[in-house]
């Protein structure tokens, strides 16, 4: 089977402005580079088994990173273009692909086109770069005009994607990122409201700028198949499954999680054949540790994340089970500064589990390419197989507070079986797996012919 690197990717997700403890507001002055800090995280990613990193936002902005002021310059609070170029090279040498944020729906107010609009008004070329510019209205910043902003945030004027000059500029930005930094893909911010024609053009470009250049979109609601297809994006964020994961564990109702899997990836699934970007937390939502009522369910949560259909992603710090909740409308608690050299790991058992899961996913093709088959489904127990070229791995989950003995029908003929997470043999009798799964735990079982 021919496959691209992203078909077997295991992502690590870094929000660099937070991780590096950068200033909240950018004065655009040269700072001490933070890339020596980021360099130390590369060996950590490699040691954990991650082979891809999504890092962003990364380019010059006024505050949180999504109010872009220069698409071709690395944020001066982080370092220089040369610093990032060297960082990508270090990642590649460590077997790690690099994906950056593409914030193409809106800019910051300090972006060149908006500054031109402020300065020259009717005579500006920038007036056609933004949506619904009205010189008969006064905006919140008393610019002498009003404009459409992203979700009402006046700091984020929305780009006019009907203007060919805007599209051409952004496509040129992508060419620049590939030629200058050698990145391997883009995560499209707010892809659910991004112009479809632009995404078609971006896909055509992606297929030429670099072999296997990956496009993933941030999409929260809707039919993911509208975005994931041969003419647009390779993948989108799987928010549907994200909600199902923590909700199913908190309600002890695996039917919710299994329903999402069948709806997306089953025989008649909306995204059958697609690899969606699966996650349990990120820079926009509370940490999974805080979302789980029973913290011990971190184990079955991560076992599911790494063995279900799709591309798993772990947000920096969550491999240690750290906490983080939005506070007073601020995302800052979700994006902490961490000194990897002095950090004390509160949950080494979770770290070890993720490392073992990453190793299993790298070793066994069925966990990347295998067809999903449900084997057992109860409120508190759930088992499924990933079957590929006559081989299979079986995942078994238990969200109960007590251990459970299970007998599970084999999805293929097998003489023996082993739990990949602890190396222990699993009994195979009369065409069934027989095992006891501990409280709030799980197993990944390799079947042997």
N, C-alpha and C positions, 0 to 999 in steps of 0.2 A: 504493500500500500504506500502510495506517495503521500507524504505529509510535510507540512511546513513547521517551522520551529514553534509557532504559537499553538499548534495542535497538542503539544505536550508541555506547554509552559506552566511554570509554577511561579506566580508573581509575588513580589514584595512591593509594598506601596509606601512611598515616602512623601510626606508634605515637608519640603526642605526649609521653608521659612520658619516653621514651628520647631522642627527637630533641631535646627541650628540656633534657636533663640534669637532670631533677627528682630530688629526694631520694627514696631508696628507700622510706622510711617516712614516713607522713603524720602530722604533729602537729596538723593541722586548723586551723592558724593562717594568717592572711592573709599572702600572699607577694607579691613583685613579679611582676606579670603576665608570662607567657611569650608572650602573644599578639602583641606586637610582633615576636618571633622568627618565629612562625607566619605572620604577615602577609607576611613577605618570601618565604615559600615559595609564596604564591599566584601571584605573577608568574612564578616559575620553572615552576610547573605549567602555566600558560597558555602560556608560551613553548615548552614541550616538546610542547604539543598535547593535554594531558590535559583532558578536559571533565567529570570527576567525581573526587571524592576520598572514600575511606573513611578516616575518622579515628577512632581509638579504641584502648583505652577512654578515655573522656573525663570520666566523672562521678565524684563524690567516692568515694574508696576508701582503704583502709588501707595498701596497698603497691603491687602491680603493676597495679592498675586493675580487676582482675576480682573483687576482694573488695569489692563496692559497699557503701557506707554511706549514700549519699543519691542517689537516682536523679534528683532534680530540682535538683541543684546541681553545677555544673562543678567538677572537682577543684581544690581550693584551691592545689595546687602549680602549676597552670597559669594560673589567673586566676578571673574571675567570669562569671556568666551573661551579663552585658552585654558582656563581652569576646568571648565565643563568638558571641553574637548578631551583633555587628559583623563578626566573622570570616566567618560564613555569608553576610552581606550582601556583603562584599568578594568572596567566591568567586562568588556569583551574578552580580555585576557583571562578573566576568571570564569568565563563561560556564561555570562549574564547579558541578555539583550536589554536594550534601554528604550523605554517609551516615555514620551513627554506629553504634557497638556497642550492641546490646541484650543485656545480660547478665541473662537472665531465668531461668536454671536454678538459680542459687544467689546468696547474698549474702555479705557479710563479717560478721564477728561484731559489728561496731559498728553494724550496721543496726538501725533502730528496733524492728522486730519481735523480733529476737534479743535486744536489750537488755531488752526487756519480758519475754521468756521467762526470762532470767537473773535478773531482779529479783523477779518475781512467781511464778515456777514454775507450780504447778498453777492458780493464779488468773489467770494471764496470758492475754491474747488471742493473744499470740505463739506459744503452744504448738501452735496449729493451723496455723501458717504454715510449719512445717518437717516433713520426713519422718521418721517413726519416732522421735519424741521418747519417751524411756523414762526415767521418774524412778526406776526400779529399777536402773539402770545408771549407772556413773560414766564420763564422757567423758575424753578426754586433757587437757582444761583444768580438770578438777575443778569443773565447773559445778553438780554435783548432779543431772545427767541426761546421757544420751547422745543422739545424733542422727545421722542419715545425712548424710554429707558427699559432696562431688563427688570421685569417684575416690579416696576415702580421704584427701583433704586437709582436715583438721579446720578449717582457716581458712575453708573454704567450705561452710557448712551449706546443704543442698539444700532449696529451696522446695517446699512441698506444693501441686502444681498441681491437686489434687483439691479444694482449698479455694476456693470461688467468690470469697471476699474477696481472695485472692492474685491471681487472674486479673483481677478488676475493678481492683485497684490497678495492675497492670502495664499494662493497657489505658489507664488514666487517665494513666500516665506517658507513653505514646506520644502521646496527645492533647496533653499538656503540651509535649513536645518540638517538636511541629509548630507549636502556637500560639505558643510562646515563642521558638523559635529558627528556625523555617521550614526545618527539615531536609527532605530529599527521599527518605529511605529509611533502613532499618535492616539491619545485618548481625547476624543472630541467633547469638550465641555458643552453641556446643554444641547446635546444632539437631538433631543426630542422636539426642540423648537428651531433647529437649524434648517436652512433652506435645502430642500431635497435635491434641486438641480445642482447646487454647489457640491453636495456630497457625491453625486454622480461624477462630477468633474474631478473631485478629489480622488475617487476610486480609480478613475482612468489614469490619473497622475501617479498614484501609489503603485500601480502595476508597472510603471516605467522607471521610477527614480531609484528603486533598489529591489532586488529579489526578495519576495516574501515580506514586503513592507506592510505592516499591520495597522488596520483602522478599527478602533473600538469607540463606541459612542456611549455617553452618559444618557441613559433613557430610564425613566422611572415607571411610567404607566403606558399601557397600550399593547398592541400586538407587535411583539419584538420582530416578527417577520417582515414588517414594513421597512425596517432599517437593515436587518441582516439578510443580505442576498448577494448574488453574484455581481450586481451592478452598483452596490453601495458599500455597506460596512461589513467587516468580517465578524464583528461581535458587538454586543452591548452589555451594559451592567445589568445583572439579573436581580433587580430589586424585588420582583415577585417572590423568588425563592429566598432572598434575604429575610423578608418578613416571615415567611413560613418557617424558617429554621428556628428562630428564637421563640416564636409563638407556639409552635408544635411542642417544643420542650417545656415551655412554661405551663401549657394546658394539659400536658401529658396526652397529646393527641397527634400521633404520627400520621393519622389520616390526612391532616392538613398539608403536611410536608410532601407526602406521597402523591396527593392530588396535584400539587404544583408540578411535580416531576412528570407525571403522566400528561398533564395539559401541555407542557413544554416539549418533552422528549419522548413521549409514548408513541405507539404505532401511528397515531393520528395527531401527533403533537404539533403545535404551532411552529416549533423550532427544531423539528426532527432533522438531524444531520448537521446542526449548527453547534458551535462551542461558545456558550455564553460565559461572561466574566462573573464568576461566583465569588461572594464575599460575605463575611459576617459582621464587619464594621469597616468604616472608612473615615475620611476627614470631615464628613458632613453628618454622620449619625453617631449616636452614643456607642461606647465600647460594648462589645458582646458580654464582657464580664458584668457590666451593670445591667444589661438587658435580661440576663438570666436570673430567674427567681432562685433556682438551685444551682449554685456555682459549680458543683461537681459535674453538671451537664456540659461543661466545656469540653470534656473528653468526647462524648458522642457527637457534639456539634462539629468539632474539627475532623473527626473520622468521616463524617458525612461530607463535609466540604471537600476533602481530598479524594473521595472515592465516587462521588456522583458525577454524572455527565457534565462537562464544562471545564473551565479554566479556574483553578483556585487562586485566591489572592489573600495575603495576610498583611494587615496594616501595621506599620512599625510600632513596636511595643506590645502588640497583642499576642505575640509569640511568648510573652512573659505574663500574659493575663493581667495587664495593667488596667486601671480604671480610668473613666473619663466620660463626663456628661455635659451637655450644653448647659450654660448657666446664664440666666438673664438675657437670653437671645444671642449669647456669644458662643462661637465655635472654638474659642481659644483652649478650653479644657480638653478638647478632642485632639489638639495639635501641640503636644508638650515638647519642651526642650529636654533631650535625654543625652547624658554623657555616657557613652557606651563603655568607657574605661572604668567608671566608678559605679555604674548602676548595679544594684543588688536585686537579683531575680527573685520575685516573690513566689513564682510557681514553676520551678524547674521541671516538674513532671509534665507540664503542658509543653514546654520548650522541647523536651526530649520526645514527646509524642509527635509533635509537628515535624521534627527532624526524621523520625522513623517513617511517617506518612509520606514525606517528600521522597525518601529513598525508595519506598515501595512504588510510588507513582513513576519514578524514573526507571525502575527495574522491569516492571510488568506492563506490557503494551495494552493489556486488556483494561487497565485503569485509565488509559488515555483514549483508546479507540473502541472499547468494548460496547456492545449493545446492552442497554439496560433491560433487566428482567426482574420484576417483583416476585419474591419468593414467600414472604410472610409479612402480614400487616396486622398489627393490633394497636390499641391506643398507646401502649407503653413499649412495644417491641416492633422492630421493623428490620427486614432482611431483604437484600436484593443482590443480584449478580451483575457483573460486567463480563460479557462473553465476546471473545475475539479469536477468530481462526481456530476454533475448537478448544480454546483454553478459557479458564474463568477464575475470577476472584469474587468472593462473596463477602459482603459487608453485613454485619449484624449489629444493631443498636438497641440499647436498653435505657429508657429514661426513668425507670422505676427506682425507688429507694431501696429495693432489695434485689438480690440476684435472681436470675430466672433460668431454668433449664429449658432448652429448646431442641426440637427435632425439625430439621429443615430439609425439604426435598432437594436433592442435587440437581443443578441445572444442566450438568453434563455428566457423563460417566467418569467416575474417579475412584481410585483405590485408596488414596490417602489424602490428608490435608494438613496444613500447618498455618497457625496464626502468625502473620507477618509482624505483628506488633510486639510479640514476646518470644517467638521462636518455638512455642509449644505445639505439639501434635494435637490435632482435633480428630475425634473418633468419626469414622465413616462405616455405617452399618446399614445393610439392606437399602441402599440407595439414598440414605439420609445422613446429613451431618448431625451429630449429637454433641452438644456442648452447653456449658453453663456460662452465662454472661453476667459479670458482676454488676452491682448497683451503679447506675449512672455511668455506664461504660460501653464498650463496643469492641469489635474484633474485625480484622481484615484477613480473610482466609483464602489462601492459595490452594486450589484444587490440583491434585497430581494424578495423572492417568495411571 
